Amino acid sequence: MKTPTILLADNGSKRADSVINLRRLANQLSDLSNHQVFPVSLQHADNIPAESLNGEAAEILTTFLRQKLNQGETAFILVPLFFGRSRALTSYIPQQLEKLRAKYGPFTLTLAEELYPLPQGEPRVASILHQQLQITDQGRPPQLVILVDHGSPLPQVSEVRKRVCADLRQLLSPGIELQQAVMERREGDEYDFNGHLLSEQLEKIARSRPNITIDLALLFLSPGRHAGAGGDIESICQQLTRSHPGIQIRIAPLVGNHPGLADILLDRLDSVLDNPV
């Protein structure tokens, strides 16, 4: 039986570094699985000039699927580069598939599990975060670690961060305090489950603990508006340390930079290949 066309998909970004990282991970997954894996983004990446991507424009999911359907392909596997089951997976992708089937007829797209499926979780995510923190502290542990993610209006997506935080707590030294923060949240008490904004949380800490050392563990996969060089997280930290010079903030590398991520992706792909629809 012919293997379905395999896609590694992220949400998409207008930053070239994000697409380059997606391509690197797709190449790693190709090498590990012995199957060609195509890197695609759901949105946004088609706004990046091809010259910023080594002359090769980014692939968008719907455009990629149209090309393959026109070539007669009818079976696909999508490995999501997502921590949790966000609306991109539960709403956006099904909506796009419905439109494509209306035009091209029936085809299958099997969605592999996300990186941290609930309720079972994935302890390797916390292990990666812990190793990235060890790279950051270089033997000089912080007093406080803050686990930072994008933030979500969906309780089930916020629950992923909370579960990862509990996993990480088991790996950190008991003397290291652990908190959580987000980069985005909606107004209103009904979204309190999402957590506190990083900028507000850091300012509050700085006022009461002006000489603290803080490490930020980033629950992010690729550089983008928030994470990576020149992102919001870096800017927030720079502004805080200028106004509170006694504070030291160290930012750990992204989860997507760790070689162990490809092993998790391989398991997600293998579980689909071993149990075809």
VEXMARBA-901071 format. One record per residue (C-alpha): residue in three letters; x negated, z, y negated. Coordinates in steps of 0.05 Angstrom, whole numbers, plus 5000, padded with zeros to 4 digits. Layout:
N
ALAXZY/...
//
This chain:
277
MET500050005000/LYS497549814931/THR495750414887/PRO500050464825/THR496950344757/ILE494251024734/LEU494551254662/LEU491451854628/ALA495751984567/ASP495152434506/ASN499852514448/GLY495552104402/SER491652214338/LYS489451814278/ARG482252054289/ALA477451604326/ASP474052204358/SER480452374395/VAL480951674426/ILE473651684444/ASN474652354479/LEU480752084517/ARG476651484540/ARG471051934563/LEU475852364604/ALA479151744634/ASN472251494655/GLN470752164687/LEU477352164724/SER476051444747/ASP469251654775/LEU472052264810/SER478151924839/ASN475251244856/HIS481250934820/GLN481350584753/VAL484551034701/PHE487050734636/PRO486851174573/VAL493151114531/SER496251504474/LEU503651614463/GLN503251494387/HIS498951444325/ALA492451184355/ASP494150464340/ASN493050634267/ILE485550714279/PRO481350104261/ALA478249784323/GLU471449794288/SER471750564291/LEU472750514367/ASN466850074386/GLY470949454372/GLU476349624423/ALA483149814395/ALA486750424423/GLU492150314475/ILE499250574461/LEU503650744521/THR509450274507/THR504849684490/PHE500649804551/LEU506749844597/ARG509649194568/GLN503148834583/LYS502949084654/LEU510448944666/ASN509448234641/GLN503848174693/GLY508548394748/GLU506349124755/THR512249574774/ALA509050244795/PHE505350724749/ILE502651434750/LEU501751814685/VAL497052414684/PRO498852804621/LEU493153074578/PHE497753644555/PHE497354394568/GLY504954494571/ARG511354104582/SER512553914510/ARG518053454483/ALA513152884488/LEU513752934564/THR520953154571/SER524152704517/TYR519552184485/ILE516851874549/PRO523651844585/GLN526751514523/GLN521250984520/LEU522050844595/GLU529450754587/LYS528450234533/LEU523249864575/ARG527649864637/ALA533349574596/LYS528948974581/TYR524448904642/GLY528749194698/PRO527049754746/PHE520050034753/THR517250714771/LEU512951174730/THR511151824764/LEU509252394717/ALA503852854745/GLU503953594727/GLU501153824661/LEU494754224657/TYR498154904657/PRO504754834695/LEU509655404695/PRO510955854730/GLN504755804773/GLY499755704717/GLU492555464723/PRO486955994721/ARG481555474710/VAL483955374638/ALA482156094620/SER475656024658/ILE473755424616/LEU475555804552/HIS471356384574/GLN465355944588/GLN466055604520/LEU466156294488/GLN459756484525/ILE456455864497/THR458656084427/ASP456556804428/GLN449656674461/GLY449257384487/ARG451957704423/PRO459257864440/PRO464357894384/GLN468858484368/LEU474958034369/VAL476957374402/ILE482956984376/LEU486056464422/VAL488655904377/ASP493255324395/HIS497354814357/GLY503855214358/SER510554974383/PRO517955074367/LEU519255084443/PRO518855764477/GLN516455464543/VAL510455144507/SER508755784470/GLU509256144537/VAL503355724562/ARG498856014508/LYS501256714523/ARG499856624597/VAL493056324584/CYS491556914538/ALA493357404594/ASP488757014641/LEU483157034590/ARG484057794580/GLN482157884653/LEU475557524641/LEU473357844576/SER469658504571/PRO474559084561/GLY471059244495/ILE472958574464/GLU479658544429/LEU483957934442/GLN489357644396/GLN493156994390/ALA494656524332/VAL497455834318/MET496155274269/GLU503455084258/ARG510055454260/ARG517055354232/GLU520155824181/GLY525056354205/ASP525356954250/GLU527956534307/TYR520956224313/ASP517256894316/PHE515856754390/ASN511056214367/GLY506256724338/HIS502556814272/LEU498956284232/LEU491356314239/SER490156304164/GLU494756904152/GLN492157284211/LEU484857204191/GLU486357414119/LYS489858044144/ILE483958214190/ALA478958084134/ARG482358584087/SER482159154137/ARG475658974175/PRO470958644125/ASN464858634171/ILE467858404236/THR465157844281/ILE470657394308/ASP470256844360/LEU475756314361/ALA477656044430/LEU480955374419/LEU486555164465/PHE485554444443/LEU483553834483/SER480953344432/PRO478753324359/GLY484553214311/ARG487753464247/HIS486754194267/ALA480854234315/GLY474053914313/ALA469153764257/GLY472553734190/GLY479153984218/ASP483754524189/ILE480855074232/GLU473854954206/SER476454924134/ILE480355564142/CYS474355934169/GLN469755664113/GLN474655884059/LEU475456574090/THR468056714097/ARG466956494025/SER471957004000/HIS469957534052/PRO462357434061/GLY461658024109/ILE465857684163/GLN462657234215/ILE467156724250/ARG464556294308/ILE468555714335/ALA468055564409/PRO467854844435/LEU474354504455/VAL477154534525/GLY476553774528/ASN469053824521/HIS468254214585/PRO466553834649/GLY471254274689/LEU477353954656/ALA476453314696/ASP476953714761/ILE483853974740/LEU486053274721/LEU483653024789/ASP487853544824/ARG493953324784/LEU492752594802/ASP491352744876/SER497853144882/VAL501752514862/LEU497552034904/ASP498452494965/ASN505952534954/PRO508351854930/VAL515451774906/
//
